[in-house]
Amino acid sequence: MGVLEDYQGQGIATKLFNKAFEWAKEVGISRLGLTVMKGNDKAFNLYRKMGFVLEGERVQSLRVGGEFVNEYYLYKLL
C-alpha cells in the first residue's frame, strides 16, 4: 500500500489501515505482518503509529539499485 507524496500527511494512510484492520477482523484474521526497507523512516514511523511491532531485521534481504539493503519485519495482533 502506498500514498502518493502529494497526498501524504492528510491521514489517508491511517484511514486505509483502519479499513484494512476492520476487514481483517471481519474475516477472522488476527495477525497482520508487513516488511519495510531499513531507511524508509516515513513508512516505518507510520507502521509503528498504527500499532505494528518490530519483529526483526533481515540483513541484506533486498537488492535495490545494485546494492543490498536490510528489511524490517513488523506485526500487529488484532
mmCIF file as gemmi writes it, N, C-alpha and C atoms, coordinates in Angstrom:
data_model
loop_
_atom_site.group_PDB
_atom_site.id
_atom_site.type_symbol
_atom_site.label_atom_id
_atom_site.label_alt_id
_atom_site.label_comp_id
_atom_site.label_asym_id
_atom_site.label_entity_id
_atom_site.label_seq_id
_atom_site.pdbx_PDB_ins_code
_atom_site.Cartn_x
_atom_site.Cartn_y
_atom_site.Cartn_z
_atom_site.occupancy
_atom_site.B_iso_or_equiv
_atom_site.pdbx_formal_charge
_atom_site.auth_seq_id
_atom_site.auth_asym_id
_atom_site.pdbx_PDB_model_num
ATOM 1 N N . MET Axp A 1 ? 0.844 -1.155 0 1 0 ? 1 A 1
ATOM 2 C CA . MET Axp A 1 ? 0 0 0 1 0 ? 1 A 1
ATOM 3 C C . MET Axp A 1 ? 0.896 1.227 0 1 0 ? 1 A 1
ATOM 4 N N . GLY Axp A 2 ? 0.457 2.25 -0.678 1 0 ? 2 A 1
ATOM 5 C CA . GLY Axp A 2 ? 1.221 3.479 -0.686 1 0 ? 2 A 1
ATOM 6 C C . GLY Axp A 2 ? 0.321 4.669 -0.958 1 0 ? 2 A 1
ATOM 7 N N . VAL Axp A 3 ? 0.782 5.83 -0.568 1 0 ? 3 A 1
ATOM 8 C CA . VAL Axp A 3 ? 0.072 7.083 -0.817 1 0 ? 3 A 1
ATOM 9 C C . VAL Axp A 3 ? 1.038 7.991 -1.566 1 0 ? 3 A 1
ATOM 10 N N . LEU Axp A 4 ? 0.582 8.539 -2.678 1 0 ? 4 A 1
ATOM 11 C CA . LEU Axp A 4 ? 1.429 9.444 -3.451 1 0 ? 4 A 1
ATOM 12 C C . LEU Axp A 4 ? 1.922 10.591 -2.58 1 0 ? 4 A 1
ATOM 13 N N . GLU Axp A 5 ? 3.138 11.013 -2.837 1 0 ? 5 A 1
ATOM 14 C CA . GLU Axp A 5 ? 3.78 12.025 -1.994 1 0 ? 5 A 1
ATOM 15 C C . GLU Axp A 5 ? 2.945 13.301 -1.86 1 0 ? 5 A 1
ATOM 16 N N . ASP Axp A 6 ? 2.295 13.715 -2.949 1 0 ? 6 A 1
ATOM 17 C CA . ASP Axp A 6 ? 1.474 14.934 -2.903 1 0 ? 6 A 1
ATOM 18 C C . ASP Axp A 6 ? 0.314 14.829 -1.917 1 0 ? 6 A 1
ATOM 19 N N . TYR Axp A 7 ? -0.08 13.608 -1.571 1 0 ? 7 A 1
ATOM 20 C CA . TYR Axp A 7 ? -1.237 13.395 -0.702 1 0 ? 7 A 1
ATOM 21 C C . TYR Axp A 7 ? -0.851 12.921 0.699 1 0 ? 7 A 1
ATOM 22 N N . GLN Axp A 8 ? 0.435 12.795 0.957 1 0 ? 8 A 1
ATOM 23 C CA . GLN Axp A 8 ? 0.877 12.341 2.277 1 0 ? 8 A 1
ATOM 24 C C . GLN Axp A 8 ? 0.641 13.419 3.319 1 0 ? 8 A 1
ATOM 25 N N . GLY Axp A 9 ? 0.466 12.978 4.562 1 0 ? 9 A 1
ATOM 26 C CA . GLY Axp A 9 ? 0.252 13.909 5.659 1 0 ? 9 A 1
ATOM 27 C C . GLY Axp A 9 ? -1.186 14.364 5.817 1 0 ? 9 A 1
ATOM 28 N N . GLN Axp A 10 ? -2.108 13.723 5.083 1 0 ? 10 A 1
ATOM 29 C CA . GLN Axp A 10 ? -3.521 14.09 5.138 1 0 ? 10 A 1
ATOM 30 C C . GLN Axp A 10 ? -4.372 13.036 5.839 1 0 ? 10 A 1
ATOM 31 N N . GLY Axp A 11 ? -3.731 12.02 6.408 1 0 ? 11 A 1
ATOM 32 C CA . GLY Axp A 11 ? -4.475 10.982 7.113 1 0 ? 11 A 1
ATOM 33 C C . GLY Axp A 11 ? -5.003 9.865 6.228 1 0 ? 11 A 1
ATOM 34 N N . ILE Axp A 12 ? -4.631 9.867 4.961 1 0 ? 12 A 1
ATOM 35 C CA . ILE Axp A 12 ? -5.136 8.858 4.028 1 0 ? 12 A 1
ATOM 36 C C . ILE Axp A 12 ? -4.643 7.468 4.408 1 0 ? 12 A 1
ATOM 37 N N . ALA Axp A 13 ? -3.357 7.335 4.691 1 0 ? 13 A 1
ATOM 38 C CA . ALA Axp A 13 ? -2.801 6.023 5.052 1 0 ? 13 A 1
ATOM 39 C C . ALA Axp A 13 ? -3.435 5.504 6.338 1 0 ? 13 A 1
ATOM 40 N N . THR Axp A 14 ? -3.666 6.386 7.295 1 0 ? 14 A 1
ATOM 41 C CA . THR Axp A 14 ? -4.3 5.978 8.552 1 0 ? 14 A 1
ATOM 42 C C . THR Axp A 14 ? -5.694 5.432 8.286 1 0 ? 14 A 1
ATOM 43 N N . LYS Axp A 15 ? -6.453 6.108 7.429 1 0 ? 15 A 1
ATOM 44 C CA . LYS Axp A 15 ? -7.802 5.639 7.08 1 0 ? 15 A 1
ATOM 45 C C . LYS Axp A 15 ? -7.741 4.295 6.36 1 0 ? 15 A 1
ATOM 46 N N . LEU Axp A 16 ? -6.781 4.148 5.446 1 0 ? 16 A 1
ATOM 47 C CA . LEU Axp A 16 ? -6.634 2.878 4.726 1 0 ? 16 A 1
ATOM 48 C C . LEU Axp A 16 ? -6.299 1.742 5.688 1 0 ? 16 A 1
ATOM 49 N N . PHE Axp A 17 ? -5.379 1.987 6.602 1 0 ? 17 A 1
ATOM 50 C CA . PHE Axp A 17 ? -5.03 0.961 7.584 1 0 ? 17 A 1
ATOM 51 C C . PHE Axp A 17 ? -6.227 0.6 8.451 1 0 ? 17 A 1
ATOM 52 N N . ASN Axp A 18 ? -6.96 1.596 8.919 1 0 ? 18 A 1
ATOM 53 C CA . ASN Axp A 18 ? -8.114 1.309 9.771 1 0 ? 18 A 1
ATOM 54 C C . ASN Axp A 18 ? -9.158 0.476 9.04 1 0 ? 18 A 1
ATOM 55 N N . LYS Axp A 19 ? -9.381 0.746 7.757 1 0 ? 19 A 1
ATOM 56 C CA . LYS Axp A 19 ? -10.301 -0.071 6.952 1 0 ? 19 A 1
ATOM 57 C C . LYS Axp A 19 ? -9.761 -1.495 6.812 1 0 ? 19 A 1
ATOM 58 N N . ALA Axp A 20 ? -8.46 -1.614 6.594 1 0 ? 20 A 1
ATOM 59 C CA . ALA Axp A 20 ? -7.847 -2.944 6.474 1 0 ? 20 A 1
ATOM 60 C C . ALA Axp A 20 ? -7.979 -3.716 7.78 1 0 ? 20 A 1
ATOM 61 N N . PHE Axp A 21 ? -7.777 -3.049 8.914 1 0 ? 21 A 1
ATOM 62 C CA . PHE Axp A 21 ? -7.922 -3.704 10.215 1 0 ? 21 A 1
ATOM 63 C C . PHE Axp A 21 ? -9.361 -4.174 10.411 1 0 ? 21 A 1
ATOM 64 N N . GLU Axp A 22 ? -10.32 -3.322 10.049 1 0 ? 22 A 1
ATOM 65 C CA . GLU Axp A 22 ? -11.744 -3.665 10.145 1 0 ? 22 A 1
ATOM 66 C C . GLU Axp A 22 ? -12.046 -4.919 9.336 1 0 ? 22 A 1
ATOM 67 N N . TRP Axp A 23 ? -11.619 -4.898 8.071 1 0 ? 23 A 1
ATOM 68 C CA . TRP Axp A 23 ? -11.872 -6.027 7.179 1 0 ? 23 A 1
ATOM 69 C C . TRP Axp A 23 ? -11.23 -7.301 7.726 1 0 ? 23 A 1
ATOM 70 N N . ALA Axp A 24 ? -9.984 -7.206 8.162 1 0 ? 24 A 1
ATOM 71 C CA . ALA Axp A 24 ? -9.274 -8.383 8.67 1 0 ? 24 A 1
ATOM 72 C C . ALA Axp A 24 ? -10.026 -9.001 9.845 1 0 ? 24 A 1
ATOM 73 N N . LYS Axp A 25 ? -10.513 -8.172 10.745 1 0 ? 25 A 1
ATOM 74 C CA . LYS Axp A 25 ? -11.276 -8.682 11.891 1 0 ? 25 A 1
ATOM 75 C C . LYS Axp A 25 ? -12.555 -9.365 11.429 1 0 ? 25 A 1
ATOM 76 N N . GLU Axp A 26 ? -13.238 -8.762 10.444 1 0 ? 26 A 1
ATOM 77 C CA . GLU Axp A 26 ? -14.49 -9.323 9.922 1 0 ? 26 A 1
ATOM 78 C C . GLU Axp A 26 ? -14.292 -10.714 9.339 1 0 ? 26 A 1
ATOM 79 N N . VAL Axp A 27 ? -13.151 -10.95 8.715 1 0 ? 27 A 1
ATOM 80 C CA . VAL Axp A 27 ? -12.914 -12.248 8.073 1 0 ? 27 A 1
ATOM 81 C C . VAL Axp A 27 ? -12.103 -13.195 8.946 1 0 ? 27 A 1
ATOM 82 N N . GLY Axp A 28 ? -11.86 -12.802 10.197 1 0 ? 28 A 1
ATOM 83 C CA . GLY Axp A 28 ? -11.221 -13.708 11.146 1 0 ? 28 A 1
ATOM 84 C C . GLY Axp A 28 ? -9.707 -13.705 11.163 1 0 ? 28 A 1
ATOM 85 N N . ILE Axp A 29 ? -9.096 -12.689 10.599 1 0 ? 29 A 1
ATOM 86 C CA . ILE Axp A 29 ? -7.635 -12.589 10.639 1 0 ? 29 A 1
ATOM 87 C C . ILE Axp A 29 ? -7.245 -11.923 11.954 1 0 ? 29 A 1
ATOM 88 N N . SER Axp A 30 ? -6.307 -12.525 12.666 1 0 ? 30 A 1
ATOM 89 C CA . SER Axp A 30 ? -5.939 -11.982 13.978 1 0 ? 30 A 1
ATOM 90 C C . SER Axp A 30 ? -4.499 -11.46 14.039 1 0 ? 30 A 1
ATOM 91 N N . ARG Axp A 31 ? -3.733 -11.718 12.975 1 0 ? 31 A 1
ATOM 92 C CA . ARG Axp A 31 ? -2.341 -11.243 12.96 1 0 ? 31 A 1
ATOM 93 C C . ARG Axp A 31 ? -2.007 -10.739 11.57 1 0 ? 31 A 1
ATOM 94 N N . LEU Axp A 32 ? -1.458 -9.531 11.513 1 0 ? 32 A 1
ATOM 95 C CA . LEU Axp A 32 ? -1.021 -8.948 10.252 1 0 ? 32 A 1
ATOM 96 C C . LEU Axp A 32 ? 0.487 -8.771 10.29 1 0 ? 32 A 1
ATOM 97 N N . GLY Axp A 33 ? 1.114 -8.904 9.148 1 0 ? 33 A 1
ATOM 98 C CA . GLY Axp A 33 ? 2.551 -8.707 9.066 1 0 ? 33 A 1
ATOM 99 C C . GLY Axp A 33 ? 2.904 -7.872 7.85 1 0 ? 33 A 1
ATOM 100 N N . LEU Axp A 34 ? 4.019 -7.185 7.936 1 0 ? 34 A 1
ATOM 101 C CA . LEU Axp A 34 ? 4.499 -6.405 6.804 1 0 ? 34 A 1
ATOM 102 C C . LEU Axp A 34 ? 6.006 -6.257 6.894 1 0 ? 34 A 1
ATOM 103 N N . THR Axp A 35 ? 6.59 -5.83 5.788 1 0 ? 35 A 1
ATOM 104 C CA . THR Axp A 35 ? 8.025 -5.559 5.754 1 0 ? 35 A 1
ATOM 105 C C . THR Axp A 35 ? 8.238 -4.155 5.202 1 0 ? 35 A 1
ATOM 106 N N . VAL Axp A 36 ? 9.355 -3.571 5.582 1 0 ? 36 A 1
ATOM 107 C CA . VAL Axp A 36 ? 9.723 -2.25 5.082 1 0 ? 36 A 1
ATOM 108 C C . VAL Axp A 36 ? 11.246 -2.18 5.025 1 0 ? 36 A 1
ATOM 109 N N . MET Axp A 37 ? 11.749 -1.54 3.979 1 0 ? 37 A 1
ATOM 110 C CA . MET Axp A 37 ? 13.198 -1.395 3.857 1 0 ? 37 A 1
ATOM 111 C C . MET Axp A 37 ? 13.737 -0.507 4.967 1 0 ? 37 A 1
ATOM 112 N N . LYS Axp A 38 ? 14.85 -0.92 5.537 1 0 ? 38 A 1
ATOM 113 C CA . LYS Axp A 38 ? 15.536 -0.082 6.524 1 0 ? 38 A 1
ATOM 114 C C . LYS Axp A 38 ? 15.897 1.233 5.835 1 0 ? 38 A 1
ATOM 115 N N . GLY Axp A 39 ? 15.652 2.325 6.512 1 0 ? 39 A 1
ATOM 116 C CA . GLY Axp A 39 ? 15.919 3.634 5.935 1 0 ? 39 A 1
ATOM 117 C C . GLY Axp A 39 ? 14.67 4.334 5.432 1 0 ? 39 A 1
ATOM 118 N N . ASN Axp A 40 ? 13.569 3.584 5.286 1 0 ? 40 A 1
ATOM 119 C CA . ASN Axp A 40 ? 12.301 4.197 4.899 1 0 ? 40 A 1
ATOM 120 C C . ASN Axp A 40 ? 11.602 4.643 6.183 1 0 ? 40 A 1
ATOM 121 N N . ASP Axp A 41 ? 12.149 5.685 6.785 1 0 ? 41 A 1
ATOM 122 C CA . ASP Axp A 41 ? 11.699 6.125 8.11 1 0 ? 41 A 1
ATOM 123 C C . ASP Axp A 41 ? 10.253 6.595 8.121 1 0 ? 41 A 1
ATOM 124 N N . LYS Axp A 42 ? 9.812 7.242 7.049 1 0 ? 42 A 1
ATOM 125 C CA . LYS Axp A 42 ? 8.432 7.725 6.978 1 0 ? 42 A 1
ATOM 126 C C . LYS Axp A 42 ? 7.456 6.558 7.125 1 0 ? 42 A 1
ATOM 127 N N . ALA Axp A 43 ? 7.678 5.511 6.344 1 0 ? 43 A 1
ATOM 128 C CA . ALA Axp A 43 ? 6.797 4.342 6.397 1 0 ? 43 A 1
ATOM 129 C C . ALA Axp A 43 ? 6.941 3.624 7.737 1 0 ? 43 A 1
ATOM 130 N N . PHE Axp A 44 ? 8.172 3.434 8.187 1 0 ? 44 A 1
ATOM 131 C CA . PHE Axp A 44 ? 8.408 2.733 9.451 1 0 ? 44 A 1
ATOM 132 C C . PHE Axp A 44 ? 7.684 3.437 10.598 1 0 ? 44 A 1
ATOM 133 N N . ASN Axp A 45 ? 7.791 4.753 10.654 1 0 ? 45 A 1
ATOM 134 C CA . ASN Axp A 45 ? 7.131 5.508 11.726 1 0 ? 45 A 1
ATOM 135 C C . ASN Axp A 45 ? 5.613 5.416 11.631 1 0 ? 45 A 1
ATOM 136 N N . LEU Axp A 46 ? 5.082 5.418 10.414 1 0 ? 46 A 1
ATOM 137 C CA . LEU Axp A 46 ? 3.637 5.247 10.239 1 0 ? 46 A 1
ATOM 138 C C . LEU Axp A 46 ? 3.198 3.885 10.764 1 0 ? 46 A 1
ATOM 139 N N . TYR Axp A 47 ? 3.926 2.836 10.394 1 0 ? 47 A 1
ATOM 140 C CA . TYR Axp A 47 ? 3.553 1.481 10.828 1 0 ? 47 A 1
ATOM 141 C C . TYR Axp A 47 ? 3.582 1.373 12.346 1 0 ? 47 A 1
ATOM 142 N N . ARG Axp A 48 ? 4.586 1.964 12.974 1 0 ? 48 A 1
ATOM 143 C CA . ARG Axp A 48 ? 4.651 1.948 14.446 1 0 ? 48 A 1
ATOM 144 C C . ARG Axp A 48 ? 3.464 2.706 15.038 1 0 ? 48 A 1
ATOM 145 N N . LYS Axp A 49 ? 3.131 3.852 14.445 1 0 ? 49 A 1
ATOM 146 C CA . LYS Axp A 49 ? 1.981 4.641 14.9 1 0 ? 49 A 1
ATOM 147 C C . LYS Axp A 49 ? 0.685 3.83 14.794 1 0 ? 49 A 1
ATOM 148 N N . MET Axp A 50 ? 0.602 2.972 13.786 1 0 ? 50 A 1
ATOM 149 C CA . MET Axp A 50 ? -0.595 2.164 13.57 1 0 ? 50 A 1
ATOM 150 C C . MET Axp A 50 ? -0.604 0.906 14.435 1 0 ? 50 A 1
ATOM 151 N N . GLY Axp A 51 ? 0.39 0.748 15.296 1 0 ? 51 A 1
ATOM 152 C CA . GLY Axp A 51 ? 0.387 -0.355 16.249 1 0 ? 51 A 1
ATOM 153 C C . GLY Axp A 51 ? 1.221 -1.562 15.869 1 0 ? 51 A 1
ATOM 154 N N . PHE Axp A 52 ? 1.963 -1.475 14.776 1 0 ? 52 A 1
ATOM 155 C CA . PHE Axp A 52 ? 2.822 -2.587 14.391 1 0 ? 52 A 1
ATOM 156 C C . PHE Axp A 52 ? 4.057 -2.612 15.288 1 0 ? 52 A 1
ATOM 157 N N . VAL Axp A 53 ? 4.524 -3.815 15.571 1 0 ? 53 A 1
ATOM 158 C CA . VAL Axp A 53 ? 5.658 -4.042 16.468 1 0 ? 53 A 1
ATOM 159 C C . VAL Axp A 53 ? 6.809 -4.619 15.649 1 0 ? 53 A 1
ATOM 160 N N . LEU Axp A 54 ? 8.011 -4.125 15.899 1 0 ? 54 A 1
ATOM 161 C CA . LEU Axp A 54 ? 9.19 -4.645 15.202 1 0 ? 54 A 1
ATOM 162 C C . LEU Axp A 54 ? 9.462 -6.066 15.667 1 0 ? 54 A 1
ATOM 163 N N . GLU Axp A 55 ? 9.478 -6.978 14.707 1 0 ? 55 A 1
ATOM 164 C CA . GLU Axp A 55 ? 9.715 -8.392 14.998 1 0 ? 55 A 1
ATOM 165 C C . GLU Axp A 55 ? 11.171 -8.769 14.757 1 0 ? 55 A 1
ATOM 166 N N . GLY Axp A 56 ? 11.779 -8.151 13.759 1 0 ? 56 A 1
ATOM 167 C CA . GLY Axp A 56 ? 13.169 -8.47 13.465 1 0 ? 56 A 1
ATOM 168 C C . GLY Axp A 56 ? 13.659 -7.746 12.227 1 0 ? 56 A 1
ATOM 169 N N . GLU Axp A 57 ? 14.912 -8.001 11.914 1 0 ? 57 A 1
ATOM 170 C CA . GLU Axp A 57 ? 15.557 -7.374 10.762 1 0 ? 57 A 1
ATOM 171 C C . GLU Axp A 57 ? 16.255 -8.459 9.954 1 0 ? 57 A 1
ATOM 172 N N . ARG Axp A 58 ? 15.978 -8.477 8.678 1 0 ? 58 A 1
ATOM 173 C CA . ARG Axp A 58 ? 16.652 -9.423 7.789 1 0 ? 58 A 1
ATOM 174 C C . ARG Axp A 58 ? 17.762 -8.662 7.067 1 0 ? 58 A 1
ATOM 175 N N . VAL Axp A 59 ? 18.965 -9.152 7.222 1 0 ? 59 A 1
ATOM 176 C CA . VAL Axp A 59 ? 20.147 -8.457 6.714 1 0 ? 59 A 1
ATOM 177 C C . VAL Axp A 59 ? 20.325 -8.741 5.224 1 0 ? 59 A 1
ATOM 178 N N . GLN Axp A 60 ? 20.581 -7.684 4.469 1 0 ? 60 A 1
ATOM 179 C CA . GLN Axp A 60 ? 20.848 -7.761 3.026 1 0 ? 60 A 1
ATOM 180 C C . GLN Axp A 60 ? 19.827 -8.639 2.306 1 0 ? 60 A 1
ATOM 181 N N . SER Axp A 61 ? 18.554 -8.384 2.572 1 0 ? 61 A 1
ATOM 182 C CA . SER Axp A 61 ? 17.496 -9.234 2.025 1 0 ? 61 A 1
ATOM 183 C C . SER Axp A 61 ? 16.983 -8.77 0.67 1 0 ? 61 A 1
ATOM 184 N N . LEU Axp A 62 ? 17.22 -7.517 0.33 1 0 ? 62 A 1
ATOM 185 C CA . LEU Axp A 62 ? 16.729 -6.972 -0.939 1 0 ? 62 A 1
ATOM 186 C C . LEU Axp A 62 ? 17.873 -6.314 -1.696 1 0 ? 62 A 1
ATOM 187 N N . ARG Axp A 63 ? 17.779 -6.399 -2.999 1 0 ? 63 A 1
ATOM 188 C CA . ARG Axp A 63 ? 18.774 -5.71 -3.825 1 0 ? 63 A 1
ATOM 189 C C . ARG Axp A 63 ? 18.08 -4.527 -4.494 1 0 ? 63 A 1
ATOM 190 N N . VAL Axp A 64 ? 18.549 -3.331 -4.183 1 0 ? 64 A 1
ATOM 191 C CA . VAL Axp A 64 ? 17.949 -2.109 -4.713 1 0 ? 64 A 1
ATOM 192 C C . VAL Axp A 64 ? 19.056 -1.279 -5.355 1 0 ? 64 A 1
ATOM 193 N N . GLY Axp A 65 ? 18.9 -1.006 -6.63 1 0 ? 65 A 1
ATOM 194 C CA . GLY Axp A 65 ? 19.905 -0.203 -7.325 1 0 ? 65 A 1
ATOM 195 C C . GLY Axp A 65 ? 21.289 -0.812 -7.287 1 0 ? 65 A 1
ATOM 196 N N . GLY Axp A 66 ? 21.357 -2.137 -7.32 1 0 ? 66 A 1
ATOM 197 C CA . GLY Axp A 66 ? 22.642 -2.819 -7.318 1 0 ? 66 A 1
ATOM 198 C C . GLY Axp A 66 ? 23.258 -3.011 -5.948 1 0 ? 66 A 1
ATOM 199 N N . GLU Axp A 67 ? 22.598 -2.516 -4.902 1 0 ? 67 A 1
ATOM 200 C CA . GLU Axp A 67 ? 23.116 -2.651 -3.536 1 0 ? 67 A 1
ATOM 201 C C . GLU Axp A 67 ? 22.126 -3.43 -2.678 1 0 ? 67 A 1
ATOM 202 N N . PHE Axp A 68 ? 22.662 -4.188 -1.747 1 0 ? 68 A 1
ATOM 203 C CA . PHE Axp A 68 ? 21.8 -4.917 -0.823 1 0 ? 68 A 1
ATOM 204 C C . PHE Axp A 68 ? 21.384 -4.012 0.328 1 0 ? 68 A 1
ATOM 205 N N . VAL Axp A 69 ? 20.122 -4.144 0.738 1 0 ? 69 A 1
ATOM 206 C CA . VAL Axp A 69 ? 19.601 -3.366 1.864 1 0 ? 69 A 1
ATOM 207 C C . VAL Axp A 69 ? 18.909 -4.308 2.846 1 0 ? 69 A 1
ATOM 208 N N . ASN Axp A 70 ? 18.841 -3.876 4.08 1 0 ? 70 A 1
ATOM 209 C CA . ASN Axp A 70 ? 18.161 -4.652 5.117 1 0 ? 70 A 1
ATOM 210 C C . ASN Axp A 70 ? 16.667 -4.356 5.084 1 0 ? 70 A 1
ATOM 211 N N . GLU Axp A 71 ? 15.919 -5.271 5.681 1 0 ? 71 A 1
ATOM 212 C CA . GLU Axp A 71 ? 14.464 -5.179 5.68 1 0 ? 71 A 1
ATOM 213 C C . GLU Axp A 71 ? 13.957 -5.444 7.095 1 0 ? 71 A 1
ATOM 214 N N . TYR Axp A 72 ? 13.049 -4.594 7.561 1 0 ? 72 A 1
ATOM 215 C CA . TYR Axp A 72 ? 12.422 -4.799 8.865 1 0 ? 72 A 1
ATOM 216 C C . TYR Axp A 72 ? 11.142 -5.618 8.694 1 0 ? 72 A 1
ATOM 217 N N . TYR Axp A 73 ? 10.894 -6.501 9.64 1 0 ? 73 A 1
ATOM 218 C CA . TYR Axp A 73 ? 9.654 -7.273 9.706 1 0 ? 73 A 1
ATOM 219 C C . TYR Axp A 73 ? 8.858 -6.766 10.902 1 0 ? 73 A 1
ATOM 220 N N . LEU Axp A 74 ? 7.594 -6.437 10.672 1 0 ? 74 A 1
ATOM 221 C CA . LEU Axp A 74 ? 6.723 -5.937 11.734 1 0 ? 74 A 1
ATOM 222 C C . LEU Axp A 74 ? 5.434 -6.75 11.755 1 0 ? 74 A 1
ATOM 223 N N . TYR Axp A 75 ? 4.761 -6.768 12.903 1 0 ? 75 A 1
ATOM 224 C CA . TYR Axp A 75 ? 3.479 -7.461 13.015 1 0 ? 75 A 1
ATOM 225 C C . TYR Axp A 75 ? 2.54 -6.67 13.913 1 0 ? 75 A 1
ATOM 226 N N . LYS Axp A 76 ? 1.263 -6.995 13.783 1 0 ? 76 A 1
ATOM 227 C CA . LYS Axp A 76 ? 0.232 -6.39 14.636 1 0 ? 76 A 1
ATOM 228 C C . LYS Axp A 76 ? -0.801 -7.457 14.937 1 0 ? 76 A 1
ATOM 229 N N . LEU Axp A 77 ? -1.12 -7.617 16.216 1 0 ? 77 A 1
ATOM 230 C CA . LEU Axp A 77 ? -2.19 -8.516 16.621 1 0 ? 77 A 1
ATOM 231 C C . LEU Axp A 77 ? -3.48 -7.716 16.687 1 0 ? 77 A 1
ATOM 232 N N . LEU Axp A 78 ? -4.539 -8.294 16.135 1 0 ? 78 A 1
ATOM 233 C CA . LEU Axp A 78 ? -5.829 -7.591 16.127 1 0 ? 78 A 1
ATOM 234 C C . LEU Axp A 78 ? -6.726 -8.074 17.246 1 0 ? 78 A 1
